Amino acid sequence: MGATRTPRDKWIEEGLRALVAGGPDAVRIEALAQALGVSKGGFYGYFRNRGALLTEMLDTWEYEVAESVIQQVERDGGDARARLTRLFDVADAVEGPARGAAADIAIRDWARRDPEVAERLRRVDNRRMDYLRSLFSSFCSDEDEVEVRCLLTVSVRIGNHFNAADNGKRSRADVMELIRRRLLE
């Protein structure tokens, strides 16, 4: 009986975990193999080199936070408000190392130093904004209002993780729910 190979997606997931923990410099083949409890030889059965892994990590992240989310939201149909509500729920439900806010933040940090990653981030953010525009514009006729709601939605999603302020007598969850309601008016 032959040895079981560590699946390709496990290498990518572990690479994303390493990226979140320590940035792109922490994505090292030996460290990933150790974290997976395997030898690094299996890595080369899937990836030509570390650069190939980094590219596939970005491909996975891009798909998971844009296309996969949109497909998940669109699958059940409904009007724009119902789809936005589902989008907010999907965005709040962390599924795997690519979808969490920590991965988004780590990639944003990486993009500050790498123009190729910055271009990838720009593409993802534009895809997110385009999708939000398509939803908000179905019940908001004012183009300025649509753009404001789109930017507020994305900014709150990203910025919420950096904000340590108290919310008076309300919990953060309560305030986030108030924001949702306001955006859906």
Secondary structure, 3 states (H helix, E strand, C coil): CCCCCCCHHHHHHHHHHHHHHHCHHHCCHHHHHHHHCCCHHHHHHCCCCHHHHHHHHHHHHHHHHHHHHHHHHHHCCCCHHHHHHHHHHHHHCCCHHHHCHHHHHHHHHHHCCCHHHHHHHHHHHHHHHHHHHHHHCCCCCCHHHHHHHHHHHHHHHHHCCCCCCCECCECHHHHHHHHHHHHHC
